[in-house]
Amino acid sequence: MKAKFFIRFLAGTVFLLLFTFQIVYSDENPVRIPDDIRPETKDYYTYCMSHRDYGIDIYELNGHKFISDLDENEFQVEVKPSCNFSRRLNDTDIRGVVIHYTNGSSQSAWSWWQNQYPGTSAHYIINRNGSIIQAVPEIYAAYHIGCYWSDEFCGNCPNELCSNNGYFYDPEETTIAIELENAGPVFPEDGRYTDIFHNPTPEDAEIFLYDGSDPLYHASRFYEAFSEIQLTTLEKLLVDLEQRYGNLIVLGHSDIHQVSVDPGPAFPKTKFFTGNTD
Ligand SMILES: [Zn+2]
């Protein structure tokens, strides 16, 4: 009798252990899926949430595409997913757009965003030829400003984007990020211009000669100019966003984050910016 009891006890314990192990380590849907996630972004969301603490396999990540927020009949858009995002505290709380430049090619930007570290991203890149890459669905917050819920470097952020009952509110929660493929400051080198990483700018890229009047742009007297088709796409994208979210405050990264300089002196601020840029 005793031996029988012991065997049953042992079997019970092993069963319990296996059961617990299965609950803790099962990779069958370990992430709680919020109810309101669009079915087509569910796999991507699950993949990112369950992998980003222990490494993202970029090949697998590329298999988890989501549907672009943009109408493919209106925009030439390609999805290149990044896991560097979080749920917005309030999904409908989109009040502004922040403009950046990539400091190099768009390919180097999005492949950088596909790495888990340093954990940067944006919703969109507008390429020099006017086509668009979407890396993060608009419903999620992209990691593009670096205020980390503190006004230490982001004290200039307008209240509409960064204030919640007097407390500093991270602007990533309230904004859409648009990167423009652009070298930023460039330097004459062996008869051409190179970016800060010594990569040559494209042959047909135009150079903007900066007059040196603003100490913020001390890095160079030369900046890559934004292409006309790129700015036309930006204009169209902003109209599209405002149709979906209402009036938006449009600002540059440097207007919010004091140590950032993008989108730089070559960007036509007066044409695009709607926020207070002083
Ligand atoms: Zn930026």
Boltz pocket constraint, residues with backbone or C-beta under 6 A from the ligand:
constraints:
  - pocket:
      binder: B
      contacts: [[A, 99], [A, 100], [A, 101], [A, 144], [A, 253], [A, 260], [A, 262]]
      max_distance: 6.0
